[in-house]
Amino acid sequence: MSEQLAQQIIDNYIASTLALRESSAVPATEAAASIDAYRSERMNVFLRWQNAAASLQELPTEYMVHAVTAIDQITA
């Protein structure tokens, strides 16, 4: 696996994690206004995150340090 591909996988995971957090923070009044659209968007965001997490698990060990560092930065 190239370093560029590994970085793309890490970046995708970080972006999808942030999108999942953002979709979780939608006010209830906004979500209730269009519950079907909200549910559909939330499901798409979750599936993107789930796929990114699965890709992250396939990273070779030497790139895991980069992944953990990136994840630590968004959780701090």
C-alpha positions as a Markdown table, in Angstrom:
| # | Residue | x | y | z |
|---|---|---|---|---|
| 1 | Met | 0.0 | 0.0 | 0.0 |
| 2 | Ser | 1.3 | 3.4 | -0.9 |
| 3 | Glu | 1.7 | 6.1 | 1.7 |
| 4 | Gln | -0.6 | 8.3 | -0.4 |
| 5 | Leu | -3.4 | 5.7 | -0.3 |
| 6 | Ala | -2.9 | 5.2 | 3.4 |
| 7 | Gln | -3.2 | 9.0 | 4.0 |
| 8 | Gln | -6.4 | 9.1 | 1.8 |
| 9 | Ile | -7.9 | 6.3 | 4.0 |
| 10 | Ile | -7.0 | 8.2 | 7.2 |
| 11 | Asp | -8.4 | 11.5 | 5.8 |
| 12 | Asn | -11.6 | 9.8 | 4.7 |
| 13 | Tyr | -12.1 | 8.3 | 8.2 |
| 14 | Ile | -11.5 | 11.7 | 9.8 |
| 15 | Ala | -13.9 | 13.5 | 7.5 |
| 16 | Ser | -16.6 | 10.9 | 7.9 |
| 17 | Thr | -16.2 | 11.0 | 11.7 |
| 18 | Leu | -16.6 | 14.7 | 11.7 |
| 19 | Ala | -19.6 | 14.5 | 9.5 |
| 20 | Leu | -21.2 | 11.9 | 11.7 |
| 21 | Arg | -20.7 | 14.1 | 14.8 |
| 22 | Glu | -22.2 | 17.1 | 12.9 |
| 23 | Ser | -25.2 | 15.1 | 11.9 |
| 24 | Ser | -25.7 | 14.0 | 15.5 |
| 25 | Ala | -25.7 | 17.7 | 16.6 |
| 26 | Val | -28.7 | 18.7 | 14.4 |
| 27 | Pro | -31.4 | 20.2 | 16.6 |
| 28 | Ala | -34.5 | 18.1 | 17.2 |
| 29 | Thr | -36.7 | 20.8 | 15.7 |
| 30 | Glu | -34.8 | 20.8 | 12.5 |
| 31 | Ala | -34.8 | 17.0 | 12.3 |
| 32 | Ala | -38.5 | 16.9 | 13.0 |
| 33 | Ala | -39.3 | 19.3 | 10.2 |
| 34 | Ser | -38.3 | 16.8 | 7.6 |
| 35 | Ile | -37.8 | 13.5 | 9.4 |
| 36 | Asp | -37.5 | 11.3 | 6.3 |
| 37 | Ala | -34.8 | 13.5 | 4.8 |
| 38 | Tyr | -32.9 | 13.7 | 8.1 |
| 39 | Arg | -33.1 | 9.9 | 8.5 |
| 40 | Ser | -31.9 | 9.3 | 5.0 |
| 41 | Glu | -29.0 | 11.8 | 5.4 |
| 42 | Arg | -28.1 | 10.4 | 8.7 |
| 43 | Met | -28.0 | 6.8 | 7.3 |
| 44 | Asn | -25.8 | 7.9 | 4.4 |
| 45 | Val | -23.4 | 9.6 | 6.8 |
| 46 | Phe | -23.3 | 6.6 | 9.1 |
| 47 | Leu | -22.7 | 4.2 | 6.2 |
| 48 | Arg | -19.9 | 6.4 | 4.9 |
| 49 | Trp | -18.3 | 6.4 | 8.4 |
| 50 | Gln | -18.8 | 2.6 | 8.7 |
| 51 | Asn | -17.0 | 2.0 | 5.3 |
| 52 | Ala | -14.2 | 4.4 | 6.3 |
| 53 | Ala | -13.8 | 2.5 | 9.6 |
| 54 | Ala | -13.6 | -0.8 | 7.7 |
| 55 | Ser | -10.9 | 0.6 | 5.4 |
| 56 | Leu | -9.0 | 2.0 | 8.3 |
| 57 | Gln | -8.8 | -1.5 | 9.8 |
| 58 | Glu | -7.1 | -2.7 | 6.6 |
| 59 | Leu | -4.1 | -0.3 | 7.0 |
| 60 | Pro | -0.7 | -1.9 | 7.4 |
| 61 | Thr | 0.8 | -1.6 | 10.9 |
| 62 | Glu | 3.3 | 1.1 | 9.8 |
| 63 | Tyr | 0.5 | 3.5 | 9.0 |
| 64 | Met | -1.5 | 2.9 | 12.1 |
| 65 | Val | 0.6 | 5.4 | 14.0 |
| 66 | His | -0.5 | 8.1 | 11.6 |
| 67 | Ala | -4.1 | 7.0 | 12.0 |
| 68 | Val | -4.0 | 7.1 | 15.8 |
| 69 | Thr | -2.4 | 10.5 | 15.7 |
| 70 | Ala | -5.0 | 11.9 | 13.4 |
| 71 | Ile | -7.8 | 10.4 | 15.5 |
| 72 | Asp | -6.3 | 11.8 | 18.7 |
| 73 | Gln | -6.3 | 15.2 | 17.2 |
| 74 | Ile | -10.0 | 15.2 | 16.6 |
| 75 | Thr | -10.9 | 13.7 | 19.9 |
| 76 | Ala | -8.8 | 16.1 | 22.0 |
